[in-house]
Amino acid sequence: MSKRDFQNEMNKVAESSANLLVDNILRKHNVKLDKNRLSASQKQHLRKLVKDLQATAERLQREYKKEEKNK
């Protein structure tokens, strides 16, 4: 994976995370959304977001370990 691809992937994850945080903040402050419960597509999106975050964290750990070994 090239550095640019990795950065693009990180940007997508960061954007999804930011969207999720904004939604949570709005709910915390009782801003009424269309529905009180998550739709099936929103749940699926959240599951994908968590998997993406886990995969990215694992990649970062592997890269960090490789850099530490090369020092």
C-alpha positions in Angstrom: 0.0 0.0 0.0 1.4 3.3 -1.0 1.7 6.3 1.3 -1.0 8.2 -0.7 -3.4 5.2 -0.6 -2.9 5.0 3.1 -3.5 8.7 3.6 -6.7 8.5 1.5 -7.9 5.6 3.6 -7.2 7.5 6.8 -9.1 10.5 5.5 -12.1 8.4 4.8 -12.0 6.9 8.2 -11.6 10.3 9.8 -14.5 11.7 7.9 -16.8 8.9 8.9 -15.7 9.2 12.5 -16.4 13.0 12.4 -19.8 12.4 11.0 -20.6 9.9 13.7 -19.4 12.2 16.4 -21.5 15.1 15.1 -24.6 12.8 15.1 -23.9 11.8 18.7 -23.4 15.4 19.8 -26.7 16.4 18.2 -28.5 13.6 19.9 -26.9 14.4 23.2 -28.3 18.0 23.0 -31.7 16.7 22.1 -31.7 17.8 18.5 -34.5 15.9 16.9 -33.5 13.8 13.9 -35.8 12.1 11.5 -35.8 8.9 13.5 -35.0 8.0 17.1 -33.5 4.7 16.1 -30.7 3.8 13.7 -31.9 2.4 10.4 -30.5 -0.8 9.0 -28.2 1.1 6.7 -26.9 3.2 9.5 -26.2 0.1 11.6 -24.4 -1.4 8.6 -22.4 1.8 8.2 -21.4 1.8 11.8 -20.2 -1.8 11.6 -18.2 -1.0 8.5 -16.7 2.0 10.3 -15.6 -0.1 13.3 -14.0 -2.7 11.0 -12.2 0.0 9.1 -10.9 1.6 12.3 -9.7 -1.8 13.6 -8.0 -2.6 10.3 -6.3 0.8 10.2 -5.2 0.5 13.8 -3.7 -2.9 13.1 -1.9 -1.6 10.0 -0.5 1.4 12.0 0.8 -1.0 14.7 2.5 -3.2 12.1 4.1 -0.2 10.4 5.2 1.2 13.8 6.8 -2.2 14.7 8.6 -2.4 11.4 10.0 1.1 11.9 11.1 0.2 15.4 12.9 -2.9 14.2 14.7 -0.9 11.4 16.1 1.6 13.9 
